[in-house]
C-alpha cells in the first residue's frame, strides 16, 4: 500500500491558491487515474485505486497546512503504511515557478506543513515532491502571496508541471523514485 499526500488548506477560500498546490495536484492525479468520490475520514479526504497489485491512496489533509502531520500520521497509522511508502507533494517558494524538486528524505526547510509531518512521524525519510509556487511581487508580504490565486497563464504552466509530477508518482508506485528524481528534478542551467 502506498500513500500520496497533497498539502493544502481546505475550503473554497483557499482553492487555487499558491499554498494549495498539493491539493490541486491530488485532484489532477485522481482525474488521471479516473478516481472520483473522495471520502471524508482521517481528518481529510481520500480516494484510492489499484495499480501494480497495490492499493494507492490519494489524500488531502483537512487539518490546515500547519497541522498536516496530524492527518498524515492518522491515515498512515490506520493502514500501517511504512514511511518510505508515503509521498508528499507540496508548494515551495525557494525554487522557480512550476519547477520540481524531488527528494527521498530531508528536512522541511521553511514549510510548516512539512515540519509538522516530520515532527509527528518522527522521521524525515520519506519521498517528497516540491513544486515551485513563484515569488512575491515587490512589497508583497509572504502570507498574502502564498494565499493569492494563480493567473490563468500560471494555471496552464502548473498543469504542464503536474503532468511531470504524475509521471514521478507513477514511478514512485513502481518503486523507482530514483528514476523519477533523475528525470524530473529541476536543474539550474
Secondary structure, 3 states (H helix, E strand, C coil): CEEEEECCCCCHHHCCEHHHHHHHHHHHHHHHCCCCCCEEECCEEEEEEEECCEEEEEEEECCCHHHHHHHHHHHHHHCCCCHHHEEEEEEECCCCCCCEEEECCCCCCCCHHHHHHHHHHCCCCCCEEEEECCCCCCCCCHHHHHCCECCHHHHHHHHHHHHHHHHHHHHHHCCCHHHHHHHHCCCCC
